[in-house]
Amino acid sequence: MTLEIETRCIHSLNHDEKQHPYGAFSIPIYQTAIFSHPGIGESQGYNYTRESNPTRAYLEEIISSLEGAVDTVACSSGMAAITIVSELFKSDDHIICGSDLYGGSTRLFKLQEKKGLHFSYVDTTNLDTIKQAITKQTKAIFIETPSNPTMQISDIQAISQLCKEYHLLLIVDNTFLSPYFQNPLKLGADIVVHSATKFLSGHNDVIAGTVSTHNEQLAQEIRNIAKTVGNTLAPIDCYLLTRGIKTLAIRQERQQENAIQLAKWLKKNPLVKDVYYPGLSDHPGYDIQVKQARGFGSMISFRVVDKEVAKRVLTHVKVITYAESLGGVESLITYPMVQTHSDVDEKTRNELGITDDFLRLSVGIENIKDLIQDLSEAFKNE
Ligand SMILES: Cc1ncc(COP(=O)(O)O)c(C=O)c1O
């Protein structure tokens, strides 16, 4: 039997929910560090929670099924997930990254440079540019699509073919779309990471990350790194994430519906110069987005006429909250230059257009009339 994605957000075919102790219907929170052994050399399936835990195993099964993975490791943040992946590489290895990445990822890669890894940042929307960056030391390509925050779309299938040709791993940070809209492993990627803090959780109440792969050998290496580094996700947070994922499909549909309307409204606003949303047919990545994803998501970036307008909007929204993060049911507005991307060097920020007139919106599930009214009053406020 195969299940559709909406059902797989709620049930795992590998797990009999009716077999929980006492008939408990929700996955129990196994809040224990250790598991007893019935005899010498015997285990009841679990030994120590850093390594594995039944609440975590259930969550990992659900995410593997959503991403089409053989295995997933749930860890303590999106950054923990990217740290696990970076431990796959050794000194002198070279990784090609998209030039537009979450600022925390580039900050982590700077730390990794101290240990002898090398990173190049290139425009991954252009295959020739990627090819030119490949050296004998190159081991992987790391991309976000859509990218945070300029919403660039890279062609996962085309890049994965290039990776096969040059024996490189393709790692995709799928945070901005979630597995509901996009499955990079099915398009040829080797590893998918998520900041599960965002759409997977959906309620801005848990920090979590995931690493998934469909390659058995990589899966073993990733498990070994996670249990050794020890940044796996706590049982209570695994429960919260499992609970959040149950409504992923309906949240994402509603968020996207609101985002499409807001993107069109922003386009008509005379105080807005540019709107970056891959669901607009004039977005340069629109055709690739339609080919590789089942939707456009609910992240919109936009450029206003000047920094005074940007500040006015940020300080006068009432329904929308000025905060970093994204993906939850509540709409948030972010100032990437001073928040999520403040650690990216100024030159790169200017090249990418992450300047003082650039804002990022994570659209929630509120009534669209309230979101439009809120933004329109914030724009007008002097
Ligand atoms: C695309 C992307 N990847 C990774 C991360 C890091 O995730 P976390 O904050 O859960 O560590 C973020 C955080 O905003 C993000 O936007």
PDBQT file of the ligand as one rigid body, heavy atoms in Angstrom, charges set to zero:
ROOT
HETATM    1  C1  LIG A 401      17.570  27.914   5.018  1.00  0.00    +0.000 C 
HETATM    2  C2  LIG A 401      17.981  27.709   6.451  1.00  0.00    +0.000 A 
HETATM    3  N1  LIG A 401      18.797  26.684   6.762  1.00  0.00    +0.000 NA
HETATM    4  C3  LIG A 401      19.214  26.466   8.034  1.00  0.00    +0.000 A 
HETATM    5  C4  LIG A 401      18.827  27.299   9.053  1.00  0.00    +0.000 A 
HETATM    6  C5  LIG A 401      19.307  27.035  10.469  1.00  0.00    +0.000 C 
HETATM    7  O1  LIG A 401      18.262  26.455  11.206  1.00  0.00    +0.000 OA
HETATM    8  P1  LIG A 401      18.116  26.549  12.798  1.00  0.00    +0.000 P 
HETATM    9  O2  LIG A 401      17.783  27.967  13.121  1.00  0.00    +0.000 OA
HETATM   10  O3  LIG A 401      16.994  25.581  13.089  1.00  0.00    +0.000 OA
HETATM   11  O4  LIG A 401      19.405  26.116  13.385  1.00  0.00    +0.000 OA
HETATM   12  C6  LIG A 401      17.975  28.376   8.786  1.00  0.00    +0.000 A 
HETATM   13  C7  LIG A 401      17.547  29.280   9.871  1.00  0.00    +0.000 C 
HETATM   14  O5  LIG A 401      16.910  30.302   9.646  1.00  0.00    +0.000 OA
HETATM   15  C8  LIG A 401      17.531  28.593   7.445  1.00  0.00    +0.000 A 
HETATM   16  O6  LIG A 401      16.740  29.611   7.116  1.00  0.00    +0.000 OA
ENDROOT
TORSDOF 0
